[in-house]
Amino acid sequence: MLPKTEDRACRASYQAGWQRLAVRLTVLGTVTETDYLAGRHLEATLQSTRALWEEPQGVLRALQTGGIGAAGVAVAGGLAYGALTRERRELMRGGGVPLHQAPHRPLGMSEQTDPRRYLHIPKNFSDDDAEIRIGLPAHLDFSRDVVADRITRKLALEGVTFSWHAEGRTPYVRITGEEDP
């Protein structure tokens, strides 16, 4: 069940927004193109459709070639995405998920919350001047001292400053290393 729903939700509600958008744009494009072709050249469209129906071998050959090309593009895109996001995934696995496990209860967040939604850890967070940004829940019903203590202990931080920004629509805390004078 989705939050704030009383009845069963449709299957599409569980898909990501970009997936629903892709389906909507595909359907809209198909309907628009079909309407355009049928409206401008109805007889030619019907004749082409009949020819494809009667001689499917040409369609199958085109789909085979197009399918191989589409599969190649999908594989290349997947490999490129995997290579480009590998460092971020390893960072979240090594630092983000363990950090999420420490303050999620004091912050009043669900354990199933994706850490990438509210933890913003730079790739060089071990540097002295790096800062960690943690998005806070809007209700602000937590103890700052408990959250700060858990984060400090979990990341073994020393000499850091917590800057709490509770105002606005997206409250957050920024953790920075203290600079030596």
C-alpha angles and dihedrals in degrees: 000000000000119000116271095015125122101186131044114290121230117256093251090062090072093056123093118263093249090054092052090047092051092052092047093049092047093051092044092049092048093049092045094048093046091049091048094049094044093047098046103035108013097159094046091047092051091047092050091048092051091048091052091048093050097043108035095164092083091051092049092051091050092048092050093053093042092045092053090049093047092048090050092051091047093050093047091048092048092050092048092048091048092050094046096048099039096098092049092049092050091048092052091045093048101037111005102055095044089046090049090054092058106054103023093094097047089046091052094240127141117256088232092062110120107246091216089068096066110007114084108184117169118227090245097047091139091067118101095242098043119114131208119213121201121188113225128213114261094238092066090203099146142091113263092204093055093048093046092048093050093048092047093049095043095051094034091234123173128189098011131148124223115210109193115204106185099160124094135029096300112042117194145167122230118207116201135169116250113250119232113241 
